C-alpha cells in the first residue's frame, strides 16, 4: 500500500495494481503465459508498462544484470509463474500463499525452538563472505583441496561400485596431471567450461554436443568510499537501483549497494562504502571499460543520486567477463541438458547458479540439495554392494 500512496507511479498504474486481483481471476489462468514469455511481457500483462519500466526493469538488472525482454519469466520467477497458473492473479495468489503458510505454521508446536520463523534478508560475516569459504576450507583440510587446478578429464565406470569416477587435473603452471578417484562428482563449473572437458563413460567418449550454448553477462563491480560529510543526501537502506530509462538522464550504472549501512564493519565510522554495478545486458561494452573510466561514471551517478561531492577516497574494481548465466527465453533447453547429464552419468550431480536461481542463497541451497542427493546415491550404491556380496 505504501507504493500506491507514493508519487512514484501514475494514477493509472496504481489503479492497474489495485484492480489486478479482479481483472485476473482464476478463470483467466487458462490464458496464462507461454513458456517463452519474457519477464517484461509477463508483468506488463498484469501491471502495465510503467510498472515494468520503473520497478521490474531495475529489479532484474540488480539481481541478474539482465533485461526484461531477454529474461524468461518462467525461469527467473518460477514461484510467480506457478502462482499465475494456479490463481490467475499474482497479487491474489501471493496473498493466498502467505495465508496458507501462516495457517500451516499455526499448527506447529508453539514455543518450539525448531519451528522459529525463517526470515529472509541479506546476510554476511565479519570480514566478508570469504569468511564462509575460509571456514569450509579449514573444515575440509588443506590436503583435501586442489586449489588453482584445472580439470582436464573425467572418466566414469558405472559398474555399481564405489570409486567409479576418475578425475584428471593439473595445477596452474604444472605440466604433470594427477589422477584422483571419487565415489561421486558435484559439478559447479559454468556449462561453457564443462563443454571443454573430456568426459568418458565406460572408456567411450561421452559427447557433449547436446549441451546448448549459454549466454553470459559481463559485469564490473566498483567499490568506492566517501567521507560522510561529502555525501549530502545519504539514503538509509539497502541501496538504489537504476531503471534503464534513466540513461537518458545521464545515469549509466545498474545500481549501488550501501554496503557500510548494511554491514557497518565494512568501513571506518567516518566513511560510506558503496558497491556499484556496471554493464550486464544493458551495456556490455561499458562493463569492460578501464578502472579510471568506470570511476568517473560511478562518481557521476553517485553525485546525482546521493549528492556525493569530490572524488572517492578509495576505489577498487573487479571485472567478470561471465558474471551470470542469462536465463533467456529458451533456457528450458539448458535445464534439460543438465538433467540429461545427470541421468546418463551415474554419480554426476550439477549445482550452482545455472539452475534454481542466481542469488547467493539460491546457490548455497543448490549445493546443499546436491549434497543430499549424493548421500542418497552413495547409500543406495553401498546397499547394492552389500547385496551383491551377500549373494
DAQUIQUI-V304897 format. One record per pair of residues at least 4 apart in sequence whose ideal C-beta (glycine too) atoms are under 8 Angstrom apart, sorted by the first residue. I is the first residue (numbers start at 1). J is the second residue. Records with the same first field share a line. If there is no record, write none. Layout:
# DAQUIQUI-V304897
I->J, J
This chain:
# DAQUIQUI-V304897
1->5
2->6
3->8, 9, 14, 17
4->9, 14, 17, 18
8->54
9->13, 14, 17, 50, 51, 54
10->14, 50
11->15
12->16, 48, 50
13->17, 47, 48, 50, 51
14->18
15->19
16->20, 47, 48, 51
17->47, 51, 91
19->23
20->24, 46, 47, 89, 90, 91, 92
21->25, 89, 91, 92
22->89
23->28, 89
24->28, 46, 84, 88, 89, 90, 92
25->88, 89
26->86, 87, 88, 89
27->88
28->32, 88
29->84, 85, 86, 87, 88
32->84, 85, 88
33->37, 41, 42, 45, 73, 74, 81, 84
35->72, 74, 332
36->72, 329, 330
37->41, 42, 72, 73, 74, 329
38->42, 68, 69, 70, 71, 72, 73, 329
39->43, 56, 60, 68, 69, 71, 72, 73, 76, 77
40->44, 52, 56, 57, 67, 68, 69
41->45, 69, 73
42->46, 73, 77, 80, 81, 84
43->47, 51, 52, 56, 68, 73
44->48, 49, 51, 52
46->84, 89, 90
47->51, 52
48->52
49->53
50->54
51->55, 56
52->56, 57, 68
53->57, 243, 244, 245
54->58, 243, 245
55->59
56->60, 68
57->61, 67, 68, 243, 244, 245
58->62, 241, 242, 243, 244, 254, 255
59->63, 241
60->64, 66, 67, 68, 71, 76
61->65, 66, 67, 241, 242, 244, 254, 255, 280, 282
62->239, 241, 254, 255, 277
63->358, 359
64->71, 76, 217, 280, 324, 326, 327, 358
65->217, 219, 254, 277, 279, 280, 281, 282, 323, 324
66->70, 71, 76, 217, 280, 281, 324, 326, 327
67->71, 244, 280, 281, 282
70->281, 326, 328, 329
71->75, 76, 326, 327, 328, 329
72->76, 327, 328, 329, 330, 331, 332
73->77, 80, 81
74->78, 81, 332
75->327, 331, 332, 335
76->327
77->81
78->82
79->83
80->84, 90, 93, 94
81->85
82->86
83->87, 90, 93, 94, 97
84->88, 89, 90, 93
86->93
87->92, 93, 96
88->92, 93
89->93
90->94
91->95
92->96
93->97
94->98
95->99
96->100
97->101
98->102
99->103
100->104
101->105
102->106
103->107
104->108
105->115, 117
108->112, 115
109->115
112->116
122->238, 262
124->128, 129, 262, 263
125->129, 131, 132
126->131, 265
127->131, 265
128->266
129->133, 360
130->134
131->135
132->136
133->137
134->138
135->139
136->140
137->142, 145
140->144, 145
141->145
146->169, 171, 178, 180
148->171, 172
149->169, 170, 171, 172
150->169, 170, 172
151->167, 168, 169, 189, 197
152->168, 169, 170, 177, 197, 198
153->167, 168, 197, 198, 199, 200
154->165, 166, 167, 168, 185, 197, 198, 199, 200
155->165, 166, 167, 168, 199, 200, 201, 203
156->164, 165, 199, 200, 201, 202, 206, 345, 346, 347, 348
157->164, 165, 166, 202, 203
158->164, 201, 202, 345, 346, 347
159->164
160->164, 381, 384, 385, 388
161->381, 385
162->183, 378, 381, 382, 385
163->181, 182, 183
164->183, 346, 347
165->181, 182, 183, 184, 185, 347, 348
166->179, 180, 181, 182
167->179, 180, 181, 182, 185
168->177, 178, 179, 180
169->177, 178, 180
170->174, 175, 176, 177, 178
183->347, 378, 381
184->347, 348, 349, 374, 377, 378
185->347, 348, 349
186->349, 350, 351, 367, 370, 371, 374
187->194, 348, 349, 350, 351
188->350, 351, 352, 367
189->193, 194, 352
190->194, 214, 216, 322, 325, 352, 354
191->195, 211, 214, 325, 334, 337, 338, 354
192->196, 213, 214, 216, 322
193->197
194->208, 211
195->208, 211
197->208
198->205
199->205, 206, 208, 345
200->204, 205, 206
201->206, 344, 345
206->344, 345
210->337, 340
211->334, 337, 341
212->330, 333, 334, 337
214->325, 326, 334, 354
215->325, 326, 328
216->321, 322, 323, 324, 325, 326
217->279, 280, 281, 284, 322, 323, 324, 325, 326
218->279, 280, 284, 287, 288, 319, 320, 321, 322, 323
219->277, 278, 279, 280, 287, 319, 320, 323, 324
220->277, 278, 279, 286, 287, 288, 289, 294, 317, 318, 319, 320
221->275, 276, 277, 278, 317, 318, 319, 320
222->275, 276, 277, 278, 291, 294, 295, 298, 315, 316, 317
223->259, 273, 274, 275, 276, 314, 315, 316, 317, 318
224->273, 274, 276, 295, 298, 299, 302, 312, 314, 315
225->260, 267, 271, 272, 273, 274, 312, 313, 314
226->230, 231, 271, 272, 274, 302, 308, 310, 312, 313
227->231, 270, 271, 272, 313
228->234, 270, 271, 272
230->308, 309, 310
231->272, 306, 307, 308, 309
232->306, 307, 308, 309
233->305, 306, 307
234->272, 306
235->240, 258, 305, 306
236->261
237->258, 261
238->257, 258, 261, 262
239->255, 256, 257, 258, 275
240->255, 256, 258, 305, 306
241->254, 255
242->246, 251, 253, 254, 255, 301, 305
244->282
246->251
247->251, 252, 282
249->304
250->300, 301, 304
251->301, 304, 305
252->278, 283, 286, 297, 300, 301
253->276, 277, 278, 297, 298, 301
254->277, 278, 279, 280, 282
255->276, 277
256->274, 275, 276, 277, 298, 301, 302, 305
257->262, 274, 275, 276
258->262, 272, 274
259->263, 266, 267, 273, 274, 275
260->264, 266, 267, 271, 272, 273, 274
261->272
262->266
264->269
266->273
267->271, 272, 273
271->313
274->298, 302
276->298, 301, 302
278->283, 286, 287, 289, 294, 297, 298
279->283, 284, 286, 287, 288, 323
280->284, 287, 323, 324
281->326
283->287
284->288
285->289
286->294, 297
287->319
288->319, 321
289->293, 294, 297
290->294
291->295, 315, 317
292->296
293->297
294->298, 317
295->299, 312, 315, 317
296->300
297->301
298->302, 312
299->303, 308, 311, 312
300->304
301->305
302->306, 308
303->307, 308, 309
308->312
324->353, 358
325->334, 353, 354, 358
326->331
327->331, 358
331->335
332->336
333->337
334->338, 354
335->339, 355
336->340
337->341
338->342, 350, 354, 355
339->343
340->344
341->345, 348, 350
342->348, 349, 350
346->377
347->374, 377, 381
349->370, 373, 374, 377
350->354, 355, 370
351->355, 363, 366, 367, 369, 370
352->363, 366, 367
353->357, 358, 359, 362, 363, 366
355->366
356->362, 363, 365, 366, 369
357->361, 362, 363, 365, 366
358->362, 363
359->363
360->364
361->365
362->366
363->367
364->368
365->369
366->370
367->371
368->372
369->373
370->374
371->375
372->376
373->377
374->378
375->379
376->380
377->381
378->382
379->383
380->384
381->385
382->386
383->387
384->388
385->389
386->390
387->391
